[in-house]
Amino acid sequence: MTRAGQTDLTAGVWEVGTDLEPGDYRIAKTSNTNSGMVQVEDEANGQIENIPGNQGSSVVNQEVKLKKGQQFRTNFDQLRLVKAE
């Protein structure tokens, strides 16, 4: 679901530029799940970035910059990306 300035995601792999708009986001957890991971993979150079505090609820309020061609991965049941202003 996409609302003005925010995107709700379920567990999976999301393509930046196809499934998600490139840009700066703040991560907000919307489910009661207390453990999970968030990663950004840059296919151009094969690097995987673990979002700081990616295990559990500490991922909430972390910021991430998404660029076209990257993959955003999560196994949280539900996660919200809020576009940074």
Secondary structure, DSSP 8 states (H G I E B T S, - for coil): -EETTEEEEEEEEEEBTTTB--EEEEEEE-SS-----EEEEETTTTEEEE-TT-SGGGGTT-EEEE-TTEEEEEEEEEEEEEE--
